Structure formats: structure tokens, C-alpha cells
Amino acid sequence: MAKRTYSSLNDPQADEKLQQFRQNLDKEIDHAIEGHETKMVYIGFVTLFVFATVIYSAWKF
């Protein structure tokens, strides 16, 4: 069985494109993580406010 050889392994242009792809992917992942963290903090504060309101309402009335 013949071994496959990939020309992209020795191609400097392919290495550059791969590095660029990885950098773009890292940026997109970082952006997505920051957006997710922001949403989770918002949900946490809203949940805390709702629980505090329910507890206060149960205690007051």
C-alpha cells in the first residue's frame, strides 16, 4: 500500500493560512466566551433579585 504524501505539510503558504485560521478561531472563541460570561452574570443578578423579592414578599405579607 502506498503512503499518502501531503504537499501542504511542506508548503509555507499553507502553514501561514493555518496559523491565520487558528488566530481567527481563538479570537472568535474568546469573543463567544466573553459574551456567554456576560449573559450568565446578568442571569445571576436577575435570579438573585427575583429570589430576594420572593423572600421579602413572603416575609412581609
C-alpha positions in Angstrom: 0.0 0.0 0.0 1.4 3.4 -1.0 1.8 6.1 1.6 0.0 9.3 1.1 2.0 12.4 1.0 0.5 15.8 1.6 2.0 18.7 -0.2 0.6 21.1 2.3 2.9 19.8 5.0 5.9 21.4 3.2 4.0 24.4 1.9 4.9 27.6 3.8 1.7 29.3 2.5 -0.4 26.5 3.9 1.3 27.0 7.3 0.6 30.7 7.2 -3.1 30.0 6.4 -3.3 27.5 9.2 -1.8 30.0 11.7 -4.2 32.7 10.5 -7.1 30.3 10.8 -6.1 29.4 14.4 -5.7 33.0 15.3 -9.2 33.8 13.9 -10.6 30.8 15.7 -9.0 31.9 19.0 -10.5 35.4 18.6 -13.9 34.1 17.9 -13.8 31.7 20.8 -12.6 34.4 23.2 -15.4 36.7 22.0 -18.0 33.9 22.4 -16.8 33.2 25.9 -16.9 36.8 27.0 -20.5 37.1 25.6 -21.5 33.9 27.5 -20.0 35.2 30.7 -21.8 38.5 30.4 -25.1 36.7 29.9 -24.5 34.4 32.8 -23.7 37.3 35.2 -26.9 39.1 34.0 -28.9 35.9 34.6 -27.3 35.6 38.1 -28.2 39.1 39.1 -31.8 38.7 37.8 -32.2 35.4 39.7 -30.8 36.9 42.9 -33.2 39.9 42.6 -36.2 37.5 42.0 -35.3 35.3 45.0 -34.8 38.3 47.2 -38.1 39.7 46.1 -39.9 36.4 46.7 -38.4 36.0 50.1 -39.2 39.6 51.1 -42.7 39.2 49.9 -43.2 36.0 51.8 -41.8 37.6 55.0 -43.7 40.9 54.6 -47.1 39.5 53.8 
